[in-house]
Amino acid sequence: MRDPIVFLPSLPRVAGPSETFAMPVTVFALEEGLGPITLSVSTEGPLGIEGEAATTLDIDDIGDDDRRFRIRALNRSGVARVTVRATSERFETETTTELEVRPVNPFRYGGTEVAIDPRGTATIPIPALGIEGTRQASLRLTSVPGLRFGNRLQYLIRYPYGCMEQTMSAVFPQLKMKPILISQMPDDPLIQREIDDNINAGIRRLQRFVTPEGGFGYWPGSSETDQWATNYGGHFLLEARRSGYHVPKTLMDPWLGYQKRMAAAEAGDLKTRCYRLFLLAHAGEPNTGAMNLMKEERMSVLDPISTWFLATAYHLAGMPAAAAEVLGRADIDIADYRETGGTFGTALRDTAIMLYLANLMDRDDRTPELYSRVNTALGTSRYLNTHETGYCLLAVGDYLGKDWLPDALVRGTIRFDGRSIPFERRGATAVIDVTDASGSDLVVESASDTPIHAVAEW
């Protein structure tokens, strides 16, 4: 059997907070003599009704009629339901439609970090940014400073895809961030396996980029070698091999041979050449002749990142005097710039590389400032391209890995709005959802015998 009446409400697919819109309802009478019909509307979730929520129709003949209702979205987001109901003495029927109320503005991120003395107390205000239903806030409590990359975390653990740069920027940071990520997600038993699978997939995927010369192309199957992509991919292979992953000789040896030939031929721009010299030294095959030629003839025109690459090449080659001489001319301040091709360079990308290189050379006089700059950038909501994000996370993971304390204990209590949440983690970061504290002050009371770093992100 069919209902003697059919109606069709017309609703938008989505609505914005505080928006008002009209909802036309067309009513079709399929029989004569239906008599008075009450048409009513009700809502659930972040929607309300402006004006009358019900009206009466007198439909005696077969035909149709139209009515309009005013709907207003509340100042919060979420899934809403609109139910239209038609009733008379003879029948009752209804239909429900779902739509999403979502903000039109982009997400905003923020955060702050507080160092808490052993058994000390700190107060952290959590702002009520945005509208209700979109707010998220978390508190990370750890023994090491500066883990302000929560909004980049979802970027990290992902399968490699796309061009060479995208592939490497996806998996390279996972090499260095692995112990930190495991500690950040202690309740996820599959996180280590997922990271390992991604890294191994990245190594396999690199084989699709190999060119006949032994280098890497920018796209899978390319016959033309891209020198920066060759550096970036080979760098990943070297670090993966050092971390215990299997790198086939059929992949590594042709790459090494190509790099040696290009170093002898002085191929590429100065930044690419210095990166290559660093990688050869990192692979245990330093080309000291090309390094000396670069130092003697090109030193005056090298940009900061090229200077750092060359200094680190000397350091890895066991030539500390030459490394110190070159590093004496190296700067950590880089004028803002952005390349859309070539080496895909930016000032932040270069700063991250300098942090990574300074850490390799154990330059504790430079690493704290470089780390602070990179970590601050990661903790903001500013747009970072994949190359920047990949190098930043790689450098941060490498830097923190030296001071990571697998047995460190963080313990204490969080208090807000009359609530108390105890925390205790050994060898891991305590991650606590504090969204409910938005607009309130968090009080963190440490019960640890070592300093705790509390990072609030929202």
PLY file of the C-alpha trace (Angstrom):
ply
format ascii 1.0
element vertex 458
property float x
property float y
property float z
element edge 457
property int vertex1
property int vertex2
end_header
0.00 0.00 0.00
1.04 3.56 -0.61
0.36 6.57 1.59
-2.42 8.84 0.33
-0.04 11.77 0.66
3.58 12.30 -0.34
5.69 15.32 0.57
9.12 16.51 -0.52
11.19 18.81 1.74
14.04 20.69 0.04
17.10 21.15 2.24
20.68 22.27 1.56
23.39 19.62 1.72
25.26 21.56 4.42
24.70 24.67 6.51
27.04 27.07 8.27
26.76 28.02 11.94
24.18 30.79 12.57
22.88 30.62 8.98
19.15 30.87 8.32
17.46 29.26 5.33
13.98 28.51 4.03
12.84 24.91 3.67
10.11 24.51 1.03
7.88 21.44 1.48
5.78 20.30 -1.48
2.80 18.16 -0.52
1.20 15.82 -3.08
-2.33 14.52 -2.42
-2.93 11.21 -4.19
-6.56 10.82 -3.14
-9.59 13.07 -2.85
-11.23 14.14 0.38
-8.23 13.86 2.67
-9.54 16.70 4.81
-7.38 18.93 7.04
-3.72 17.86 7.21
-1.29 19.11 9.84
2.22 19.57 8.47
4.84 19.96 11.22
8.63 20.19 11.43
10.99 19.21 14.24
14.79 19.31 14.47
17.58 17.52 16.31
21.17 18.65 16.76
22.50 22.10 15.87
19.36 23.31 14.06
16.31 25.19 15.29
13.05 26.49 13.84
12.29 30.18 13.40
8.62 31.02 13.44
5.83 28.48 13.22
6.74 24.81 13.35
3.35 23.57 12.08
0.68 24.56 9.56
-2.66 23.18 8.35
-3.52 22.30 4.76
-7.00 21.71 3.34
-6.62 19.49 0.30
-9.92 18.17 -1.03
-8.82 17.19 -4.54
-5.86 15.33 -5.99
-3.05 17.83 -6.43
-0.22 19.55 -4.59
0.44 22.43 -2.25
3.57 24.22 -1.00
4.61 25.45 2.44
7.78 27.05 3.75
9.48 26.79 7.11
12.38 28.88 8.41
15.33 26.90 9.80
18.24 28.41 11.68
21.59 26.76 12.37
22.90 27.18 15.89
26.38 28.50 16.61
27.94 25.05 16.78
28.75 22.25 14.39
27.60 18.66 14.06
25.10 16.44 12.27
21.50 17.67 12.42
18.18 15.99 11.55
15.06 17.60 10.20
11.84 15.61 10.48
8.74 16.59 8.51
5.50 14.94 9.64
2.04 14.96 8.07
-0.98 13.84 10.14
-4.72 13.69 9.71
-7.59 11.67 11.11
-6.91 8.91 8.57
-3.09 8.61 8.47
0.30 9.76 9.72
3.58 9.76 7.81
6.99 11.37 8.24
10.42 11.69 6.63
13.77 12.59 8.21
16.71 14.24 6.46
20.25 14.58 7.82
22.57 17.47 7.04
25.83 18.68 8.45
26.35 22.02 10.12
30.00 22.85 9.62
32.10 26.00 9.82
33.26 27.67 6.63
36.50 28.93 8.15
39.66 26.78 8.21
40.83 25.09 11.38
43.09 27.11 13.63
45.79 25.54 15.74
47.66 26.81 18.75
49.66 25.58 21.65
52.00 26.33 24.49
54.71 24.52 26.39
55.48 24.72 30.10
58.41 23.18 31.96
57.36 21.85 35.37
59.96 21.35 38.08
60.13 18.03 39.93
57.00 17.80 42.09
56.07 21.28 40.98
52.81 22.80 39.72
51.93 24.76 36.59
48.77 26.46 35.34
47.97 26.35 31.62
45.03 28.34 30.19
43.16 26.48 27.43
41.36 28.97 25.16
37.88 28.29 23.82
38.78 28.84 20.18
36.16 28.38 17.48
32.60 27.24 17.90
31.24 24.43 20.00
31.60 21.06 18.33
34.85 21.94 16.55
37.13 22.37 19.54
39.83 19.87 20.37
42.55 20.14 22.96
45.16 17.72 24.21
47.92 17.74 26.80
51.17 15.87 26.27
53.33 15.22 29.31
56.83 14.01 28.60
60.38 14.06 29.88
61.79 15.84 26.81
61.02 19.36 25.65
59.14 20.63 22.68
56.88 17.94 21.20
54.67 20.56 19.55
53.71 18.74 16.40
50.37 17.22 17.29
48.59 18.80 14.33
51.24 17.30 12.00
51.03 13.82 13.55
48.36 12.60 11.15
50.66 13.64 8.30
53.43 11.41 9.57
52.16 7.86 9.64
50.99 7.34 6.11
51.73 5.10 3.19
54.16 6.45 0.55
52.63 7.58 -2.73
53.02 10.14 -5.50
56.21 11.57 -6.90
59.69 11.07 -5.48
59.46 14.09 -3.18
56.04 13.06 -1.80
57.17 9.45 -1.35
60.30 10.39 0.57
58.62 13.12 2.63
56.08 10.52 3.76
58.47 7.78 4.93
61.81 9.48 5.67
60.65 11.17 8.91
59.20 7.89 10.17
62.74 6.51 10.43
63.73 9.08 13.03
60.35 9.61 14.67
59.63 5.92 15.22
60.54 5.67 18.95
58.85 8.97 19.68
55.68 8.03 17.81
55.51 4.71 19.62
55.72 6.56 22.93
53.15 9.11 21.78
50.66 6.35 21.00
51.33 3.79 23.75
47.85 2.32 23.51
48.19 1.45 19.82
49.94 -1.95 19.60
50.08 -1.84 15.80
51.89 1.48 15.44
55.39 -0.02 15.18
54.29 -2.52 12.57
52.55 0.19 10.55
55.68 2.36 10.55
57.88 -0.59 9.56
55.49 -1.49 6.75
55.54 2.08 5.47
59.34 2.30 5.50
59.74 -1.04 3.72
57.11 0.05 1.20
59.09 3.23 0.61
62.24 1.23 -0.11
60.35 -0.99 -2.56
58.68 1.97 -4.20
62.04 3.65 -4.86
62.84 0.87 -7.31
60.14 2.30 -9.60
62.08 5.59 -9.81
65.47 4.14 -10.84
66.77 5.50 -14.14
69.17 3.71 -16.51
72.01 5.85 -15.10
71.46 4.53 -11.57
69.92 7.70 -10.16
66.27 8.45 -9.47
63.69 10.20 -11.60
61.08 12.55 -10.24
58.22 10.28 -11.37
57.95 6.48 -11.48
59.21 5.07 -14.77
61.03 8.27 -15.73
64.15 7.83 -17.87
65.53 11.26 -16.92
67.47 11.53 -13.67
66.55 14.31 -11.27
69.65 15.16 -9.25
67.91 16.55 -6.17
65.49 13.62 -6.11
68.50 11.32 -6.40
70.06 12.97 -3.35
66.84 12.85 -1.35
66.07 9.21 -2.18
69.63 8.06 -1.56
69.72 9.89 1.76
66.66 7.92 2.85
68.27 4.64 1.78
71.44 5.39 3.76
69.50 6.17 6.93
67.19 3.19 6.44
70.18 0.86 6.12
71.74 2.38 9.25
68.47 1.78 11.09
68.52 -1.92 10.26
66.14 -2.06 7.29
67.05 -4.18 4.29
68.16 -2.05 1.35
68.89 -4.20 -1.75
72.38 -3.87 -3.21
70.72 -3.66 -6.61
69.23 -0.36 -5.43
72.10 1.07 -3.39
75.11 0.20 -5.56
73.88 1.83 -8.81
72.92 4.94 -6.81
76.37 5.12 -5.23
78.07 4.67 -8.60
75.96 7.43 -10.15
76.74 9.81 -7.29
80.47 9.16 -7.63
80.35 9.93 -11.35
78.35 13.11 -10.84
80.71 14.28 -8.08
83.69 13.83 -10.38
81.87 15.70 -13.15
80.80 18.54 -10.79
77.22 18.12 -12.03
74.40 20.27 -10.70
74.13 23.55 -8.84
76.24 24.20 -5.75
73.55 23.14 -3.28
72.98 19.84 -5.09
76.73 19.21 -5.34
77.37 19.89 -1.65
74.44 17.66 -0.67
75.96 14.92 -2.85
79.39 15.31 -1.21
77.79 15.00 2.22
75.95 11.83 1.16
79.09 10.20 -0.22
80.86 10.88 3.07
77.82 9.58 4.95
78.03 6.39 2.87
81.70 5.98 3.82
82.91 6.96 0.32
84.07 10.59 0.68
85.36 12.36 -2.41
87.97 14.51 -0.67
89.26 15.90 -3.96
85.86 17.34 -4.88
85.39 18.53 -1.30
88.73 20.37 -1.29
87.98 21.90 -4.69
84.64 23.15 -3.40
86.27 24.62 -0.29
89.10 26.33 -2.11
87.29 27.66 -5.16
83.61 28.01 -4.22
83.57 28.71 -0.51
82.94 32.44 -0.91
79.74 31.90 -2.91
78.20 29.00 -1.00
74.84 29.65 0.63
74.37 28.66 4.31
72.90 25.21 3.70
75.61 24.30 1.17
78.24 25.38 3.69
76.69 23.13 6.32
76.62 20.18 3.89
80.31 20.66 3.10
81.32 21.03 6.75
79.46 17.84 7.66
81.09 15.99 4.76
84.51 16.86 6.20
83.36 15.85 9.68
82.16 12.44 8.49
85.34 11.97 6.45
87.40 12.29 9.64
88.83 15.72 8.81
87.83 17.84 11.86
90.16 20.77 11.11
88.65 21.28 7.65
85.15 20.83 9.08
85.81 23.52 11.69
87.25 25.87 9.06
84.18 25.54 6.84
81.72 25.66 9.73
83.36 28.85 10.93
81.84 30.54 7.90
78.43 28.91 8.27
75.40 30.94 9.32
72.08 29.74 10.72
70.10 32.79 9.62
68.51 32.37 6.20
66.57 35.01 4.29
63.03 33.88 3.56
62.62 32.26 0.13
60.53 29.55 -1.52
61.34 27.44 -4.57
58.55 25.71 -6.49
60.97 23.42 -8.30
64.66 22.56 -8.33
65.58 21.71 -4.74
62.13 22.76 -3.41
63.99 24.92 -0.94
62.53 27.19 1.71
64.14 28.96 4.63
62.44 26.55 7.04
63.49 23.47 5.06
67.10 24.69 5.17
66.88 25.38 8.90
65.65 21.83 9.46
68.53 20.42 7.42
70.98 22.50 9.47
69.49 21.05 12.67
69.94 17.54 11.30
73.55 18.23 10.24
74.45 20.02 13.49
73.15 17.02 15.38
75.32 14.69 13.30
78.35 16.78 14.24
77.32 16.99 17.92
77.28 20.77 17.72
75.48 21.45 20.99
76.30 25.14 20.58
73.97 25.32 17.56
71.34 22.60 17.98
69.19 24.19 20.74
68.53 27.36 18.74
67.93 25.47 15.49
65.62 23.02 17.26
63.66 25.87 18.79
63.10 27.46 15.37
61.99 24.23 13.72
59.82 23.08 16.59
58.12 26.48 16.83
57.22 26.31 13.13
55.80 22.79 13.55
53.65 23.96 16.43
51.87 26.64 14.42
48.96 26.39 12.01
50.94 27.86 9.12
50.95 25.95 5.86
54.02 23.77 5.33
54.56 21.89 2.10
55.47 18.21 2.14
59.21 18.86 1.71
59.30 21.29 4.63
57.22 19.04 6.87
59.25 15.95 6.00
62.62 17.54 6.75
61.33 19.26 9.90
60.01 16.03 11.38
63.12 14.16 10.31
65.39 16.69 12.02
63.26 16.91 15.17
63.12 13.13 15.47
66.88 12.84 15.04
67.53 15.56 17.62
65.12 14.24 20.24
66.26 10.67 19.67
69.59 11.43 21.35
67.96 12.52 24.58
64.99 10.17 24.54
64.67 8.44 27.91
62.86 5.12 27.39
62.51 4.56 31.15
61.59 8.09 32.19
58.57 8.31 34.48
56.00 11.08 34.17
53.43 11.08 36.93
50.99 13.51 38.49
47.48 14.91 38.38
45.58 17.32 36.14
42.81 19.45 37.61
40.19 21.64 35.94
36.57 22.57 36.64
36.49 20.43 39.77
37.77 17.35 37.95
40.95 15.40 38.70
42.71 13.22 36.12
45.76 11.23 37.31
48.48 10.30 34.83
51.43 7.93 34.98
53.58 6.71 32.11
57.01 5.11 32.08
58.98 5.27 28.85
56.09 6.97 27.06
54.33 10.26 26.73
51.10 10.72 28.63
48.55 12.07 26.14
45.31 13.33 27.64
42.25 14.74 25.91
41.41 18.04 27.64
38.83 19.35 25.19
36.39 19.73 28.07
38.81 22.23 29.62
38.38 24.71 26.75
37.90 28.13 28.26
39.35 27.00 31.61
42.71 26.82 33.37
44.48 23.48 33.61
46.47 22.88 36.77
49.18 20.25 36.34
50.66 18.85 39.56
53.81 16.80 39.06
54.62 13.82 41.23
57.80 13.03 39.25
61.34 13.35 40.53
62.52 14.72 37.17
61.27 17.73 35.17
58.11 17.29 33.11
57.42 19.18 29.89
53.71 19.85 29.42
52.66 20.67 25.88
49.08 21.84 25.42
47.74 21.93 21.85
44.37 23.08 20.58
0 1
1 2
2 3
3 4
4 5
5 6
6 7
7 8
8 9
9 10
10 11
11 12
12 13
13 14
14 15
15 16
16 17
17 18
18 19
19 20
20 21
21 22
22 23
23 24
24 25
25 26
26 27
27 28
28 29
29 30
30 31
31 32
32 33
33 34
34 35
35 36
36 37
37 38
38 39
39 40
40 41
41 42
42 43
43 44
44 45
45 46
46 47
47 48
48 49
49 50
50 51
51 52
52 53
53 54
54 55
55 56
56 57
57 58
58 59
59 60
60 61
61 62
62 63
63 64
64 65
65 66
66 67
67 68
68 69
69 70
70 71
71 72
72 73
73 74
74 75
75 76
76 77
77 78
78 79
79 80
80 81
81 82
82 83
83 84
84 85
85 86
86 87
87 88
88 89
89 90
90 91
91 92
92 93
93 94
94 95
95 96
96 97
97 98
98 99
99 100
100 101
101 102
102 103
103 104
104 105
105 106
106 107
107 108
108 109
109 110
110 111
111 112
112 113
113 114
114 115
115 116
116 117
117 118
118 119
119 120
120 121
121 122
122 123
123 124
124 125
125 126
126 127
127 128
128 129
129 130
130 131
131 132
132 133
133 134
134 135
135 136
136 137
137 138
138 139
139 140
140 141
141 142
142 143
143 144
144 145
145 146
146 147
147 148
148 149
149 150
150 151
151 152
152 153
153 154
154 155
155 156
156 157
157 158
158 159
159 160
160 161
161 162
162 163
163 164
164 165
165 166
166 167
167 168
168 169
169 170
170 171
171 172
172 173
173 174
174 175
175 176
176 177
177 178
178 179
179 180
180 181
181 182
182 183
183 184
184 185
185 186
186 187
187 188
188 189
189 190
190 191
191 192
192 193
193 194
194 195
195 196
196 197
197 198
198 199
199 200
200 201
201 202
202 203
203 204
204 205
205 206
206 207
207 208
208 209
209 210
210 211
211 212
212 213
213 214
214 215
215 216
216 217
217 218
218 219
219 220
220 221
221 222
222 223
223 224
224 225
225 226
226 227
227 228
228 229
229 230
230 231
231 232
232 233
233 234
234 235
235 236
236 237
237 238
238 239
239 240
240 241
241 242
242 243
243 244
244 245
245 246
246 247
247 248
248 249
249 250
250 251
251 252
252 253
253 254
254 255
255 256
256 257
257 258
258 259
259 260
260 261
261 262
262 263
263 264
264 265
265 266
266 267
267 268
268 269
269 270
270 271
271 272
272 273
273 274
274 275
275 276
276 277
277 278
278 279
279 280
280 281
281 282
282 283
283 284
284 285
285 286
286 287
287 288
288 289
289 290
290 291
291 292
292 293
293 294
294 295
295 296
296 297
297 298
298 299
299 300
300 301
301 302
302 303
303 304
304 305
305 306
306 307
307 308
308 309
309 310
310 311
311 312
312 313
313 314
314 315
315 316
316 317
317 318
318 319
319 320
320 321
321 322
322 323
323 324
324 325
325 326
326 327
327 328
328 329
329 330
330 331
331 332
332 333
333 334
334 335
335 336
336 337
337 338
338 339
339 340
340 341
341 342
342 343
343 344
344 345
345 346
346 347
347 348
348 349
349 350
350 351
351 352
352 353
353 354
354 355
355 356
356 357
357 358
358 359
359 360
360 361
361 362
362 363
363 364
364 365
365 366
366 367
367 368
368 369
369 370
370 371
371 372
372 373
373 374
374 375
375 376
376 377
377 378
378 379
379 380
380 381
381 382
382 383
383 384
384 385
385 386
386 387
387 388
388 389
389 390
390 391
391 392
392 393
393 394
394 395
395 396
396 397
397 398
398 399
399 400
400 401
401 402
402 403
403 404
404 405
405 406
406 407
407 408
408 409
409 410
410 411
411 412
412 413
413 414
414 415
415 416
416 417
417 418
418 419
419 420
420 421
421 422
422 423
423 424
424 425
425 426
426 427
427 428
428 429
429 430
430 431
431 432
432 433
433 434
434 435
435 436
436 437
437 438
438 439
439 440
440 441
441 442
442 443
443 444
444 445
445 446
446 447
447 448
448 449
449 450
450 451
451 452
452 453
453 454
454 455
455 456
456 457
